[in-house]
Amino acid sequence: MNHLEILRYYGIRAQKSLGQNFLVNDEILERIADSIEITGKDILEIGPGYGALTEKILARKPKSLTLIELDKNMVHILKSRIAEKDLIIPPETTFQIVEGDVLKYIPSPHPNPLLKGEGIKESVSPLLLGEGSGVRWKGGILKYVPDLSDRDVPRHVSTGYSIIANIPYYITSPILFRFLHELEHKPDEMVILMQKEVGDKICEKKWYHHSYLSLALQYSCETIEEICPVLKENFIPAPKVDSSVLYFKRKQEYDAPDAKRFLNITSAGFSAPRKKVLSNLTNALHLPKEALSKIFHDLELLETARAEELDFRKWTEIIEKIGK
């Protein structure tokens, strides 16, 4: 079935409360799926909806594919499409659906990682099992998993994995911060469809100043690039703004204490964006203004500078001068 047929067949209506807009352009979906190596890899897809991008991912035969979906109705539709052979799971792919909030999802590099958090559970198959039981697919075969709703869930996630996500605009920043800064087991790379304005700010296109988000992502990523713009007409329903697909390749080295320090100090610098960064740092960090003024002088920075005017290199120099 094509996208319109699927929407009609299942009576799918986008839920505003969940920020749902369905990407229905197959050319763009293929481009997203081609933006990273999928074959033989562990892939995490966030917000699969009815499976438009999931189809493209499965066609490339990943080692494993985990879907995380908050909408119970979409989980049911995904399972129905699998049961009706409308979504085909390759024999070499381990597949699972997790129903719940991605911001509570905890991947792990261990053989039996844990999936924790209130409201997180593996998908239930109403076709085969009673309530409170889970289903895992291996090569298209349904396998019973004991009650998963109220305790830790054992899962297989390898040491390296990639994320593909077409997510609601309002959780773009929380997802990026969670997977690239907060979680211990971070992805190797991410492909995220987001509001174009946010993507442009992250990429620091010439008409945008630096932002706390762009600096935080530069700290954790060695590569950030735009894959393609996506006009609003490619969605059902069409959002009010255009979108952009961005690629993030994570730095392999990540020192958590240093990262925390970088984020804390840059966050302090942006605490009052219209004020001078020198004043923001003095007030937020309780540092002597004279000492900070000397640092700015040594680095040839204007004391009237605002946080958005300082690039990543300047911020790292300021933080190094401030010291531990």
N, C-alpha and C positions, 0 to 999 in steps of 0.2 A: 504494500500500500504506500502511496505517496503521503506527503505531510497533511494535505487537506483531507484525504480519505481517513487517515488516522484520527485527526481531530474530530471529524464527523462521526466516525464509527464508535469512538469511545465517549462522545459528547464532552470533549475537553473544553473547559473554559479557564482562561488564565485567572489566577487569584491575585488581586491587587495587594492584599495583605502580605503575600509572599514575594512580591516584586517579580511575578512571572511574565516573561515575554519569550515566545518560542522562536528560535532561529530556524527558518524554513528554506534557506538557500543552500542547496546541496553543494554547489561549487565552493562556497565559503566553508561549509562543514568539512569538505574534503581537504581544503587548504589547512584548516586547523589541525586535522588528524595527521597531515603530512609534515607539520611543523616540528615534530620530534620523532625519534625512533620509537616505534611501538612494538614491532615484532619481537617476541621473546623477552619483553620487558614487563615489569610490574607497574601497572597504571592505576591511579586513583582518579575517578571522575566525580566531580562535585556538582550536584544539581542536574542530574541527567534528564529530568522531566519524563517525557514519554519515550526517550531513547533515540532522538534524532542523531546526536553525535555518537551515542553508544554503538549504533550500527556501524559507523565508519571505523571506530576503534576495534570492534570485534572482527571486522573484515581484514584487519592487519595482524591478527593472531597474536595478541599479547600473551605473555606467560601467565599473568593474572590480571583481572580487572575487578576492582571494587567500586561499586556505585554507592554514593552517600546521598540520600534523598529525604527531605523533611516532610514532603507532602504524601500522606498515606494513600491518597487516590492515585498518585503517579506510581507509587510502589506497586499497587494492585494492577495498574495498566502494564507496567513493565513485566510483571509475572504472567499476565495474560498473553502478552505478545510472545513471550518465550514459550508458553504452553501451546500457542497456536502456530509455532514455527515461523513467526513473523520476525523474531530476533533469533539469529542462529549463533550458538556458542560453539566455537571450534573445539575439536577434541583435545587440543593441547593447552587450552585456556582454563585456568581455575577462576571461577566467577562467583561473586557474591553481591547481594544488595544489603546495605545497612540503612535502616530507617532511623532518622534522627538528625540532630543538629551537628553540622560539621565542626562548629566551634567547640564541641565537646568530644570530638574524635581524637584518640591518641594512638597513632601508629607506633610500631616498635620494631627494632631490627632482630629481635630474638625469635627462635623457632615457634614459640607459643606466646606471641604478643598479646597485650590486653587492650580491650576496647572498653573504656570506662565512661561514666557520666550519666546523670539522670536523664531519662528520655532517650537513651541510646539502646537500640536492640537490633539484632539481625532480623531481616525481613521474615515474615510469617507467610507460609503458603496456604491459603484457604482451600486449595485444590487437593492437598494431600494430608496435611497435618492439622492437629487441633491447635487452639489458641495457646500461645506461650512456647511454641516449638519453632525451630528455625530450619532454613533450607540452605544448603550450599550446593553449587553446581560444579561438577568436574567433568569436562568433556561432554556437556549436555546431559549428564546423569544427575538426578536429584538425590542428595544424600541427607539422611536425618542427622540433626544436631540437637542435643537436649535443650531443655528450657534455658533461654538466653535473656529473658526480659529483666531479671532482677539481680543479676550478678555479673562478674567479670566474664568477658567473652573471649575465648581463645581464638586467635586468628593467625594466618600466615601472611606476613609482609616481609619481603627480603630487605637486605641492607641498603639497597638503592631502589628508589621508586620515583615516578614522575606524576605530576598532577595536570589534568586538563579540566577546565571549568568554564562553564557559561553561567555566571552567578548573578543574583540580583545586585544592582548597583550599590545598595546601601551596606552590603557586607564585604565589599571589595577590600577596603583597608584592614578590617579585622582579620580576614582570611590571610592576606599577605603577611601581616605582622605575626599571626599565629604560626604559620608554617615556615616562615623564614627567620623568626626570632625566638618565639616562645617555646616551641616543641623541641625536645631533645633529638628526636629522630626526624630530621628535616629532609625534604625531597631534593633530588639532584637538580631538577628543573621543573618549571611550571609554565603552563600556557593558559592565560586568563583573558576572557572576554569581559571588557569593562566599559564604562562610560568614556567616550573619546576625550572629553576634557580632562578626566583624571589620568588617562593614558598619556596625554600630551604633557601634563605636569610632571608625571613620573619620568618621562623621557627628557624633560627639561628642554622642550622645543623653544626656539629663540624668543618667542613672545611671552614665555613664562619665566618667573623667577624661581629660585630654589625653594623647596618646601621641606617640612619635617619628614613627610612620607618619602619624597625622592631621595633625601639624604640617608634615611634608614635603609632603603632598598639598595642604595649604592654601597652601603657598609656590608651588606650580606651577599650581594650578587656581583659576579665578575662580568656578566653580560646582561644587559636589558635592552631589548629592541622591539620595535613594532613589526608585527607580521603583516597585518593588513587593517585598513579601516573597514567598518561595516555600517552601511547606511541604515537608518531606522526602518526603511521600507522592506528590509529583509526579515522582519520579525512579524509575528502575529501574537497579540496585537502590537502595532507599531508603537514603540516608546516615543517620548517627546524629543529625545536627543539621539545623535549618532553614537556608535560604539567603536571600539578598537580592540584588536587582539594583540596582546603583548607576550613576549617570551622572556623568561627569567632563568638564568643559569646560576646556581648558587656557588659561592666560594667554598672550597672544600675545608679550609681552615676557618674555624669560628671559635673565638675565645669568649665565653659567656660573660665573665666579669668585665672585660674590656668593652664588649658590646653594650652591656647594661650602662656602663659609664658614658659611652658615646651617646646612647639614646637619652639618658637623663640630662646630660648637659645641652644637647641640641634641643630637646624638648623645653628646657628652661629658656633657651634663647628665643624660642618661638612663642613663649607664654603670653606675650602681648605684642602681636606682630607689627603694630603701628609705632611701637616705642623702639628706642635704640637698643640694640642687642647688648651693649655694655650695661645699660640699666637693668635689663631683664636678668642677665647673669648675676649682677650684684645682688639684686633683690631675691631671686629664687635660690641661689646657692649660698647666700650669706657670706660673700667674699668681699674683702676690702676693695673699694673702687680704685684706690691708688695702684694696687697690685695688678688689677685687670687693665687699667689704663697703660701701665708699663708693658704688659703683654701685647696690647694692641699697637703700641708704638714700636716695639721690637719687630712685630710682624708687618709693619707698614700698613696698618688698617686704620681707617677713619673712626674716631670715637662716635661719629654720628651714624655709622652704618647700621642698617637693619638686618635682621637674621636672614631674610630672603635674598640679600645681596651677597652672602658669603657662600662660596662653593664648598664641595666636599673636602678638598685639600686644605682650605683655610680653617675649616672646622676641626680637622684632625690636628692641625698645628696649634690651634687655641687650646684644645684639650690636652695635648702633650705639654704645653707650657704651664697649664694649670696644675698638672701633676696629679699624683695620687691623693 
